[in-house]
Amino acid sequence: MMQKQIATNKRNTIFVMIFFIILIGLIGGVFAYIFQDWWVVIYVITFATIYAVIQYFAAGNIAMAMTGAHEIKKSDNPKLYNAVENLTIAAGIPMPKVYVIDDPAPNAFATGRDPQHAMVAATTGLLDIMDKSELEAVMAHELSHVKNYDIRVSMITFGLVCVVGLLSDIGLRMMVFSDNDDDRSPVGAIMMVVTAIFAPLIASLAQLAISREREYLADASAINLTHYPEGMVNALKKLETHSRPMKRQNPATEALYINNPLKKGAISNLFSTHPPIEKRIERIENGKKTF
């Protein structure tokens, strides 16, 4: 099952990149139509490709910087470091870098391009409320993302969602500040506004579709690693009870976390990259006999 998931995630990486290249090409086409220069398509795709390659190698560090995480050693937080160290031995993967985020909202995430370059982070809020078995369950969930190569898919998606948002914003600003009246034709303006609104939305929906099922799988993988379903159930219950928005919020990094780090509401829940916690607990309860 695990090897099948790893193979699926490696294939998904390719499909995700193809999808976003097409989407970015369409954005470039809109730019080219508005500015009457079809070389713009080549410029946009070239820029996006270079950006994606940079993201592939740097996105893990970028994500950590965006969240304000700082790397720790064992002496800085033995409770967290030992939990990660013991679980990596059990999972048979290299020891990742361990980070702590100074934030009262309980949360955690993993990132990096593969298990050899992985990083895991937990907030101070999570460390404050979780007991040993619950913390192990949360970190086992994150290390499952590492072992299953979920982090690679997440990083590629994270980077390309960022570039789609950036291109949409650049196009809108070019329309607003352009001195060429031809660039402000009603058709061009409408196309640019529609692109600026719907391109990031489509990118986010793609990210949502990729993320939700992986959270269920990581919960199950974590239980297989710890052999203690109640630890995962109790951890999820605490995450639900103590859930609050994080201080540093960025929709691009939302999918990385074990729990939705953004402000909750009817619309945000509909487009959340995370399945509801009650449904995750329900799946665990229903599958206890199989763990």
Secondary structure as GFF3:
##gff-version 3
##sequence-region A 1 291
A	DSSP	alpha_helix	2	35	.	.	.	ID=ss1
A	DSSP	alpha_helix	39	67	.	.	.	ID=ss2
A	DSSP	beta_strand	70	71	.	.	.	ID=ss3
A	DSSP	alpha_helix	78	91	.	.	.	ID=ss4
A	DSSP	beta_strand	97	101	.	.	.	ID=ss5
A	DSSP	beta_strand	108	111	.	.	.	ID=ss6
A	DSSP	three_ten_helix	115	117	.	.	.	ID=ss7
A	DSSP	beta_strand	119	123	.	.	.	ID=ss8
A	DSSP	alpha_helix	124	129	.	.	.	ID=ss9
A	DSSP	alpha_helix	132	147	.	.	.	ID=ss10
A	DSSP	alpha_helix	150	177	.	.	.	ID=ss11
A	DSSP	three_ten_helix	181	184	.	.	.	ID=ss12
A	DSSP	alpha_helix	186	226	.	.	.	ID=ss13
A	DSSP	alpha_helix	229	241	.	.	.	ID=ss14
A	DSSP	three_ten_helix	251	256	.	.	.	ID=ss15
A	DSSP	alpha_helix	266	270	.	.	.	ID=ss16
A	DSSP	alpha_helix	277	286	.	.	.	ID=ss17
A	DSSP	three_ten_helix	288	290	.	.	.	ID=ss18
###
